[in-house]
């Protein structure tokens, strides 16, 4: 898969206290269990919306630069681009920021090469690596998304020994529908980026 997690979020989109209030739990005996349900709910919403909910650093790996001048960066919302690296002549080089423009206003965000276009790179797997920051901060998570997450947590908690009713997923999907971004997995260099993230070696996937 061409999309990797470099730096994991340092918080979840809903707090343990919010989740416990949703399921009406006052004790701390099941805190770890509920934290797991929060993570599962966040993973569901991220995969369904194709978004990075909480701020993280991701790395998109491509075998080559595309022929067009635009590169779409998956898992919005794009905050900033840290670096664009490519392998040329057997050596890694960092593309000067003057060679491209960052569009963080659109969703998904994208890069645009200036008139000279993208540089040539070696014919190798993962010869292009784009590292960027994306996702919301805790105070930016929309209320509809938080409500959907809380409903999922409650569904997991109340149905731990059986299947969650389909009605819960239908309601959740309705709540997050407006936040879904068009899947761009049909683009050759983005195939697989709508799947769950893979952590770079040595990085903890989540909290």
FENVEN-V197632 format. One record per residue. N is the residue number from 0. RES is the residue in one letter. PSI is psi in radians with two decimals (999 if undefined). OMEGA is omega in whole degrees, 0 to 359 (* if undefined). D_LAST is the distance of its C-alpha to the last C-alpha in whole Angstrom. Layout:
N & RES & PSI & OMEGA & D_LAST
N & RES & PSI & OMEGA & D_LAST
//
This chain:
0 & X & 2.39 & 187 & 22
1 & X & 0.03 & 183 & 22
2 & X & 2.20 & 186 & 19
3 & X & 2.63 & 176 & 16
4 & X & 2.09 & 180 & 13
5 & X & -0.87 & 178 & 13
6 & X & 2.10 & 184 & 10
7 & X & 2.75 & 174 & 7
8 & X & 2.68 & 179 & 7
9 & X & 0.16 & 177 & 6
10 & X & 2.89 & 175 & 7
11 & X & 2.81 & 181 & 8
12 & X & -0.36 & 171 & 12
13 & X & 2.61 & 183 & 13
14 & X & 2.85 & 176 & 12
15 & X & -0.69 & 180 & 13
16 & X & -0.72 & 179 & 16
17 & X & -0.74 & 180 & 17
18 & X & -0.73 & 180 & 16
19 & X & -0.63 & 177 & 18
20 & X & -0.65 & 180 & 21
21 & X & -0.70 & 182 & 21
22 & X & 0.10 & 176 & 22
23 & X & 0.88 & 178 & 24
24 & X & 2.20 & 181 & 22
25 & X & -0.36 & 182 & 23
26 & X & 3.01 & 181 & 22
27 & X & 0.13 & 184 & 19
28 & X & -0.49 & 185 & 20
29 & X & 0.38 & 182 & 17
30 & X & -0.79 & 182 & 14
31 & X & -0.71 & 178 & 12
32 & X & -0.80 & 182 & 14
33 & X & -0.63 & 175 & 14
34 & X & -0.68 & 177 & 10
35 & X & -0.65 & 177 & 11
36 & X & -0.63 & 176 & 13
37 & X & -0.80 & 180 & 11
38 & X & -0.71 & 179 & 9
39 & X & -0.69 & 179 & 13
40 & X & -0.77 & 178 & 14
41 & X & -0.72 & 179 & 12
42 & X & -0.69 & 179 & 13
43 & X & -0.85 & 183 & 16
44 & X & -0.70 & 179 & 17
45 & X & -0.78 & 181 & 16
46 & X & -0.54 & 180 & 18
47 & X & -0.68 & 183 & 21
48 & X & -0.28 & 184 & 21
49 & X & 0.60 & 179 & 20
50 & X & 2.76 & 166 & 18
51 & X & 1.90 & 186 & 15
52 & X & -0.95 & 183 & 14
53 & X & 2.60 & 188 & 11
54 & X & 2.28 & 181 & 12
55 & X & 2.91 & 174 & 11
56 & X & 2.17 & 181 & 14
57 & X & 2.81 & 177 & 16
58 & X & 2.10 & 176 & 19
59 & X & 2.18 & 179 & 21
60 & X & 2.29 & 179 & 24
61 & X & 2.71 & 179 & 27
62 & X & -0.37 & 180 & 30
63 & X & 2.88 & 172 & 33
64 & X & 2.52 & 177 & 33
65 & X & 2.81 & 180 & 34
66 & X & -0.54 & 179 & 38
67 & X & 2.87 & 185 & 37
68 & X & -0.23 & 182 & 36
69 & X & 2.46 & 171 & 33
70 & X & 2.08 & 179 & 30
71 & X & 2.34 & 180 & 27
72 & X & 2.05 & 184 & 24
73 & X & 2.93 & 177 & 22
74 & X & 1.07 & 177 & 19
75 & X & 2.88 & 16 & 20
76 & X & 2.31 & 178 & 20
77 & X & 2.30 & 178 & 21
78 & X & -0.89 & 182 & 21
79 & X & 2.82 & 176 & 22
80 & X & 2.15 & 183 & 23
81 & X & -0.76 & 181 & 22
82 & X & 2.68 & 171 & 25
83 & X & 1.92 & 182 & 27
84 & X & 2.56 & 179 & 28
85 & X & 2.71 & 182 & 30
86 & X & 2.08 & 180 & 32
87 & X & 2.27 & 181 & 36
88 & X & 0.50 & 178 & 39
89 & X & 0.05 & 182 & 36
90 & X & 2.59 & 176 & 34
91 & X & 2.39 & 177 & 31
92 & X & 2.63 & 177 & 32
93 & X & 2.18 & 181 & 30
94 & X & 2.26 & 180 & 32
95 & X & 2.45 & 181 & 33
96 & X & -0.35 & 178 & 32
97 & X & -0.19 & 183 & 35
98 & X & -0.15 & 182 & 35
99 & X & 2.83 & 179 & 33
100 & X & 2.46 & 181 & 32
101 & X & 2.20 & 175 & 29
102 & X & 1.74 & 180 & 29
103 & X & 0.07 & 180 & 26
104 & X & -0.62 & 181 & 28
105 & X & 2.92 & 176 & 28
106 & X & 2.12 & 355 & 26
107 & X & 2.86 & 177 & 25
108 & X & 2.94 & 183 & 25
109 & X & 2.87 & 173 & 28
110 & X & 2.56 & 177 & 29
111 & X & 2.10 & 178 & 33
112 & X & 2.53 & 175 & 35
113 & X & -3.09 & 191 & 38
114 & X & -0.54 & 182 & 42
115 & X & -0.27 & 179 & 42
116 & X & -3.06 & 180 & 39
117 & X & 2.60 & 180 & 36
118 & X & 2.86 & 174 & 37
119 & X & 2.59 & 178 & 38
120 & X & 2.89 & 181 & 36
121 & X & 2.68 & 178 & 36
122 & X & 1.32 & 182 & 36
123 & X & 2.73 & 174 & 33
124 & X & 2.33 & 178 & 30
125 & X & 0.58 & 183 & 27
126 & X & -0.19 & 178 & 30
127 & X & 2.28 & 180 & 28
128 & X & 2.08 & 180 & 25
129 & X & 2.08 & 181 & 23
130 & X & 2.30 & 184 & 20
131 & X & 2.79 & 180 & 19
132 & X & 2.35 & 180 & 17
133 & X & 2.91 & 178 & 17
134 & X & 2.98 & 180 & 15
135 & X & 2.81 & 164 & 16
136 & X & 2.93 & 186 & 15
137 & X & -0.68 & 183 & 14
138 & X & -0.09 & 180 & 18
139 & X & -0.17 & 182 & 19
140 & X & 2.12 & 182 & 18
141 & X & 2.58 & 180 & 21
142 & X & -0.64 & 180 & 22
143 & X & -0.67 & 180 & 23
144 & X & -0.75 & 179 & 20
145 & X & -0.71 & 178 & 18
146 & X & -0.74 & 179 & 21
147 & X & -0.73 & 179 & 21
148 & X & -0.75 & 180 & 17
149 & X & -0.67 & 177 & 18
150 & X & -0.70 & 179 & 21
151 & X & -0.76 & 178 & 19
152 & X & -0.79 & 179 & 17
153 & X & -0.67 & 178 & 21
154 & X & -0.75 & 177 & 22
155 & X & -0.77 & 185 & 20
156 & X & -0.75 & 185 & 20
157 & X & -0.21 & 181 & 24
158 & X & 0.68 & 185 & 24
159 & X & -0.40 & 181 & 22
160 & X & 0.14 & 181 & 26
161 & X & -3.01 & 181 & 27
162 & X & 2.52 & 176 & 26
163 & X & 2.33 & 179 & 25
164 & X & 2.45 & 180 & 28
165 & X & -0.50 & 182 & 29
166 & X & -0.59 & 179 & 30
167 & X & -0.81 & 180 & 26
168 & X & -0.64 & 179 & 25
169 & X & -0.73 & 179 & 28
170 & X & -0.75 & 178 & 27
171 & X & -0.80 & 181 & 24
172 & X & -0.61 & 177 & 25
173 & X & -0.71 & 180 & 28
174 & X & -0.64 & 185 & 25
175 & X & 0.05 & 184 & 23
176 & X & -0.72 & 182 & 26
177 & X & -0.24 & 183 & 27
178 & X & 0.04 & 177 & 24
179 & X & 2.40 & 176 & 24
180 & X & 2.62 & 183 & 25
181 & X & 2.20 & 178 & 28
182 & X & 2.25 & 180 & 26
183 & X & 0.39 & 184 & 28
184 & X & -0.23 & 178 & 27
185 & X & -0.31 & 175 & 31
186 & X & 2.31 & 185 & 31
187 & X & -0.71 & 184 & 31
188 & X & -0.07 & 179 & 29
189 & X & 0.12 & 180 & 26
190 & X & 2.21 & 180 & 27
191 & X & -0.14 & 183 & 24
192 & X & -0.10 & 176 & 21
193 & X & 0.22 & 177 & 21
194 & X & 3.11 & 178 & 19
195 & X & 2.60 & 183 & 16
196 & X & 2.60 & 173 & 14
197 & X & 2.22 & 181 & 14
198 & X & 2.39 & 173 & 12
199 & X & 2.54 & 184 & 15
200 & X & 2.28 & 179 & 16
201 & X & -0.07 & 180 & 14
202 & X & 2.26 & 175 & 10
203 & X & 2.26 & 185 & 7
204 & X & -0.69 & 181 & 7
205 & X & -2.56 & 189 & 4
206 & X & 999 & * & 0
//
